[in-house]
Structures are given as structure tokens and as C-alpha cells.
Amino acid sequence: MSSTPQSRPWDVHRLPSAEGSTFLITGGNAGIGYFAAEQLAATGAVVILGSRDRARADAAMASIRSRVPGARVRHLRLDLADLSSLKTAVAELDLTHLDAVVHNAGVALDDPPRRETEDGHELMFGTNHLGHFALTQWLAPLLSAAPAGRVVTVGSFAARSERLDLGDLQSTHDYRPKRTYGRSKLAQMCFGFELDRRLRAAGSTVLSVVAHPGGALDSLTPPRPPICETTPGERLRALPSALFVQGKDAGAWPIVRAVLDSQVRGGQLWGPAVFGLRGKPRHEPTPSHMSDPAVAADLWAASRDLVDADPHLGFR
């Protein structure tokens, strides 16, 4: 990551060099994660795509290499729904340090029935939140070994209208897919803010930042066959919505800035500038329900118990 002071406004099309840095993006083979990987690869960094599916990761890497000459990308087999596999996956990174991890991968279900991970956790909460919570513990030594490590948690605009039910975090008693998804993303965001509070208290050099893509639609996204394919007709029909939302390429901008910008501080929230839905990335106020320390502490304790994690997630 660039450590020199910025002399010009942030330009999403002229990113600073990150030569010598290594970034891991969970779910980097598709959607927002793919475009974050493509943009970060253009900075000269090594970009690792965390993905369960080798074939999809290979397709994503081929697409990046076709657009970024000399791109240094690799694949890490990563299954956030299988907590027991994460320690081994991190060992397979074979790194001495990691400059940033982007907690991006996620599951979004639209219809019942309620589903569970291999560990018996509700699928969206278990993958989106608990998987990343547990992964952070195993990555902690690598992040701490970097000159200025970062954990960038990708939230969602959907989390703004939700509130955590600490008595039913896994929607065991009242499962509604869209609400459960929104709450899983809210849990992720609460975790990101709480992690930074704990890192600051521990005197760590690692920063935790939260970012979200705003409203990002496939139909407004430039094609990247076979990663993302939209017809001219679909793009034409979507043009009116571009007044309010954007494509997934632009949705990646706040995440990329949270990784690269030397002016970003821990505990911040970054999102699109126009109503939090579209536009260039900016630092935005954090809604109080996302940054409530009491709620976050309870969520942290429950998550720690569910994944059998170290109380400090490996950061000392």
C-alpha cells in the first residue's frame, strides 16, 4: 500500500502503486469481489482470489490477466461455510505477511427453507459473518507482520434498515431470507467496527475498515464473460436506474479505496458519495446501530463461542 502523502484527489481510474503488496479477496471470482480484484491487480500487487470453485477462480484470473497485462493473481481454495477448513487454507497461502484481506464473499438467499452450513449454522449468518470472523483469527499473524495491515469488511446498504436480534442471531425462531441476509451483513459491519476498537486498544498496527458498494446491479455492470454477461438490451433497459444506482465495477470503488488509500483510518465507513448508492467513494458517517459498542461486544462474545475462537482473534 502506498505510504506517501497524496498530492491529488483520489481518482478511481488512477490508483496508487501497490507494488510489493499482497491482498486476499474472499469471493474474488465474481461480482464486487471480481472487480475489486481486477482493479487491485492493476496496482502491481499480488491479488489472491479466495474461492471454493477452482474453475470459476481460473476463469476470473484469465479475465483479469486479459485486461491487466502482467497481473499477478493466484487462487486460494476457501470455503467460509466450513470453519474447520480455514486454518489449513491460511497455511496454504505460504506467506510471511498479508497487507490486506477483503472480507467480501457472501451468500444471499431469496426464498425459504432455512439452510445450514456444515457446522450447523444458518447459512447466511454462518458464511457471511462467522466464516469471516473465524478467518480473521487465522490471518491475524500475517496481517500483524505487514507494515500496515488492513481488514476491509464489505457491508451492504441492506444493513441500514435492520437491527440485530441477539437472542436469535441465526434466525432459528423467525426465518425471513431477506431480513436474515440484511442482519448477516449488519453483523459483519458491527464486527468490522468492533475489531478496530479492539485493535486500537491492543496498540496494533492493523486497521479494520468497513466499506459497502451501494446499489450495484449486474445490468449496469460492464461485461466480463464468463464472469459477468449482460446483453445490450439489458443494459439499455437498465439505463434509467443509473440515476440512482451503478454497476458492480463502480461498486468496488469504496472497497478498493479502503484497501489502498493512505488517508483511510481504522473504524471508518466508506461508500458511494451519492446518497450512499452510487458515485465516487467517500468516508461517510456510521449509523449508530452499526457502531453501538454494547451490541458489538455481545455479538463478539456470541461469535467467539460459536466458532470456538481466541478471545482476541489472534491479535495481541
Secondary structure by P-SEA (a helix, b strand, c coil): ccccccccccccccccccccbbbbbcccccaaaaaaaaaaaaaccbbbbbcccaaaaaaaaaaaaacccccbbbbbbcccccccaaaaaaaacccccccbbbcccccccccccccccccccccccccccaaaaaaaaaaaaaaaaccbbbbbbbbcccccccccccccccccccccaaaaaaaaaaaaaaaaaaaaaaaaaacccbbbbbbbbccccccccccccccccccaaaaaaacccccccccccccaaaaaaaacccccccccccccccccccccccccccccccccaaaaaaaaaaaaaaaccccccccc
